[in-house]
Amino acid sequence: MTVTCEEDIRGISISVIFSTTTHSPTHNSDKTDAFTMPLFRPFVPYHNSAGQTTIVKFGGLLTTEFLEPAPGRCFLFRQTYKHNLEGTAIPDNLRKLIDSPRKPGGPLLHFHQFQTEYFRVEQGIMGIEVNGVHKIVKPEDGEVSVKAGSIHRFYIHPDSPGDMTVYLSASDSGMDYQLDRIFFENWYGYWHDALLHEGKLNFIQYLAIQDGGDAYSVPPKWVPFRRFIGYWGSVALGRWLGGLLGYKPFFKEYTTDWDYAVAKMKGSWFQRHLVEESYTKARTWDEQLALDIGKPTNAEYEPWTVDLTLKQPFNDRVNGVNGKATTNGANSTGAHVNGNGVNGVNGHGANGVNGVKARKLAAAQ
């Protein structure tokens, strides 16, 4: 692990680089995954994917379709990874990512502290590494599981004849932070935006989101107590420090069930200050229309609140001083404010603001 410090115009950045080398009969790779750790710069999403049952990331390189989970499972989705994207309409930043070692082909090594994960391949070949052992999984193998606490990752196997489509689900731990639709919506949304538009993952933001889904990265094999350090390091940096610095595990732009995500974050003392709840008081569009009472009048300031380009005599449409006004009609005969109409301010209107004074004066005479 290499740690370097650099300064830019937005503050101090700490680049943390993890190098993971794997060797197996089925999967050989030298893969370097770079993270940046800029302080006090929480991530802001680049796109909105909330409310979509099927989410497409990286131009179709990764497609996830959310499905109804079976009893005892907290999520279910059908996911397809592609080897490559063909065509001339591929944006330069996406093509650069596809041609790099960081091309999305599966998650980094991680473990789930409290959940067992299940995989069933529909088409293609999936490679999976569990506690250092690599194996391939095909459609005829049925459902395979990875027990809670197992350090693992999965990927589209290089020998897969085409796209890899797999069904993923996990046991329901009943905890606030677990593998579920909210986590995957946010992880895939962030993964997409960070790699394409910022070039790398923010280390603290990555840990905050992963912690929100009971997913924890691990240090190299030579580090003792890998799982202990992976779990508590992620909680301390992602949830506790990240929460205090403003790093959220979930974003409204990515999340379909935002009320559920808010309830999750309120469960942590370090993150509840990140929760804003005024949205619960927002009115629907129909309710907003029902509140429309028409244009209020602005007395002598009316000329600046109407369209002055209309081809109508100025005095006939604004304040109507000595004219037949349509708005305030002072000294006019129009049934309007400041006139003799229903709302005749300073006039004889039945409901006029100052029309009451006029009626009292008439009665006295």
Backbone hydrogen bonds, N-H to C=O, Kabsch-Sander energy under -0.5 kcal/mol:
donor,donor_aa,acceptor,acceptor_aa,energy
2,T,17,I,-1.4
4,T,15,S,-1.7
6,E,13,S,-2.4
8,D,11,G,-2.0
11,G,8,D,-1.4
13,S,6,E,-2.8
14,I,37,M,-0.7
15,S,4,T,-2.0
15,S,13,S,-0.5
16,V,14,I,-0.6
16,V,35,F,-1.6
17,I,2,T,-1.9
17,I,15,S,-0.5
18,F,16,V,-0.5
18,F,33,D,-1.8
20,T,18,F,-0.6
20,T,31,K,-2.1
21,T,19,S,-0.5
22,T,29,S,-1.6
29,S,22,T,-1.7
31,K,20,T,-1.6
31,K,29,S,-0.5
33,D,18,F,-2.0
33,D,31,K,-0.5
34,A,32,T,-0.6
35,F,16,V,-2.2
36,T,201,L,-3.4
37,M,14,I,-2.3
39,L,12,I,-1.6
41,R,38,P,-0.8
49,S,253,E,-2.1
50,A,253,E,-1.7
52,Q,49,S,-1.2
53,T,51,G,-0.6
55,I,53,T,-0.5
55,I,64,T,-2.7
57,K,62,L,-3.0
60,G,57,K,-1.5
61,L,57,K,-0.5
61,L,58,F,-1.3
62,L,57,K,-1.8
63,T,80,T,-2.1
64,T,55,I,-2.6
65,E,78,R,-2.7
66,F,53,T,-2.8
66,F,64,T,-0.6
67,L,76,L,-3.1
73,R,70,A,-2.2
74,C,170,A,-2.0
75,F,170,A,-0.6
76,L,67,L,-0.5
77,F,168,L,-2.1
78,R,65,E,-2.6
79,Q,77,F,-0.6
79,Q,166,V,-3.0
80,T,63,T,-2.6
81,Y,164,M,-2.6
82,K,61,L,-2.1
95,R,91,P,-2.6
96,K,92,D,-2.6
97,L,93,N,-1.7
98,I,94,L,-2.6
99,D,95,R,-1.9
100,S,97,L,-1.4
103,K,100,S,-1.5
105,G,106,G,-0.6
110,H,152,H,-2.2
111,F,216,Y,-1.5
113,Q,111,F,-0.5
117,E,146,V,-2.4
118,Y,169,S,-3.2
119,F,144,V,-3.0
120,R,167,Y,-1.8
121,V,142,G,-0.5
122,E,165,T,-3.0
123,Q,165,T,-1.6
126,M,137,V,-2.5
127,G,155,Y,-3.0
128,I,135,K,-2.5
129,E,153,R,-2.7
130,V,133,V,-2.7
131,N,151,I,-3.8
133,V,130,V,-1.8
134,H,132,G,-0.5
135,K,128,I,-2.0
137,V,126,M,-2.8
141,D,138,K,-2.0
142,G,139,P,-1.4
144,V,119,F,-3.0
146,V,117,E,-2.8
149,G,112,H,-2.4
150,S,147,K,-2.1
152,H,110,H,-3.1
152,H,150,S,-0.6
153,R,129,E,-1.6
155,Y,127,G,-2.4
156,I,105,G,-1.6
157,H,125,I,-2.1
157,H,155,Y,-0.5
160,S,157,H,-2.1
164,M,81,Y,-2.5
165,T,123,Q,-2.0
165,T,163,D,-0.6
166,V,79,Q,-2.8
167,Y,120,R,-3.2
168,L,77,F,-2.5
169,S,118,Y,-1.7
170,A,75,F,-0.7
171,S,116,T,-2.3
172,D,72,G,-1.9
173,S,171,S,-0.8
178,Q,176,D,-0.8
178,Q,212,G,-0.8
180,D,178,Q,-0.5
184,F,180,D,-2.2
185,E,181,R,-2.8
186,N,182,I,-1.9
187,W,183,F,-3.1
188,Y,184,F,-2.4
189,G,185,E,-1.5
190,Y,186,N,-2.6
191,W,187,W,-3.0
192,H,188,Y,-2.1
193,D,189,G,-2.2
194,A,190,Y,-3.2
195,L,191,W,-1.9
196,L,192,H,-2.1
197,H,193,D,-2.5
198,E,193,D,-0.5
198,E,194,A,-1.4
199,G,194,A,-0.7
200,K,194,A,-0.9
201,L,34,A,-1.1
203,F,36,T,-3.1
203,F,201,L,-0.6
206,Y,202,N,-3.0
207,L,203,F,-2.1
208,A,204,I,-2.5
209,I,205,Q,-2.3
210,Q,206,Y,-2.5
211,D,207,L,-2.6
212,G,208,A,-1.3
213,G,210,Q,-1.7
214,D,211,D,-1.4
215,A,210,Q,-2.4
216,Y,111,F,-2.4
218,V,109,L,-0.5
223,V,220,P,-1.7
229,I,225,F,-2.7
230,G,226,R,-2.9
231,Y,227,R,-2.9
232,W,228,F,-2.4
233,G,229,I,-2.2
234,S,230,G,-1.5
235,V,231,Y,-2.4
236,A,232,W,-2.6
237,L,233,G,-2.5
238,G,234,S,-2.5
239,R,234,S,-0.9
239,R,235,V,-0.9
240,W,235,V,-2.5
241,L,236,A,-3.0
242,G,237,L,-1.6
243,G,239,R,-1.0
244,L,240,W,-2.0
245,L,241,L,-1.9
246,G,242,G,-0.6
246,G,243,G,-0.9
247,Y,242,G,-3.4
248,K,246,G,-0.6
254,Y,251,F,-1.2
255,T,251,F,-1.4
258,W,256,T,-1.2
261,A,257,D,-1.6
262,V,258,W,-2.6
263,A,259,D,-2.1
264,K,260,Y,-1.9
265,M,261,A,-2.2
266,K,262,V,-2.2
267,G,263,A,-0.6
267,G,264,K,-1.2
268,S,265,M,-1.6
271,Q,268,S,-1.1
272,R,268,S,-2.0
274,L,271,Q,-2.0
275,V,272,R,-1.3
280,T,277,E,-1.5
281,K,278,S,-2.0
282,A,279,Y,-1.2
288,Q,284,T,-2.2
289,L,285,W,-2.4
290,A,286,D,-1.9
291,L,287,E,-0.9
291,L,288,Q,-0.5
292,D,289,L,-1.5
301,Y,298,N,-2.5
302,E,299,A,-1.8
304,W,301,Y,-1.2
305,T,302,E,-2.5
306,V,303,P,-0.6
308,L,306,V,-0.9
310,L,307,D,-1.0
312,Q,310,L,-2.0
316,D,313,P,-1.4
317,R,313,P,-0.7
317,R,314,F,-1.4
318,V,314,F,-2.2
319,N,317,R,-0.5
320,G,318,V,-0.8
321,V,318,V,-0.6
322,N,330,A,-1.8
323,G,320,G,-1.9
323,G,330,A,-0.5
325,A,323,G,-1.4
326,T,316,D,-0.6
330,A,319,N,-1.9
331,N,338,N,-1.0
332,S,329,G,-1.5
336,H,334,G,-2.2
337,V,327,T,-1.2
338,N,343,N,-0.6
339,G,336,H,-2.0
340,N,334,G,-0.7
341,G,334,G,-0.7
341,G,336,H,-0.8
344,G,341,G,-1.4
345,V,343,N,-0.8
347,G,344,G,-2.0
349,G,339,G,-0.5
349,G,344,G,-0.5
351,N,342,V,-2.2
352,G,349,G,-0.7
353,V,343,N,-0.7
356,V,352,G,-0.7
357,K,354,N,-0.7
358,A,354,N,-1.2
359,R,355,G,-2.2
360,K,356,V,-2.2
361,L,357,K,-2.3
362,A,358,A,-2.3
363,A,359,R,-2.2
364,A,360,K,-1.9
365,Q,361,L,-1.6
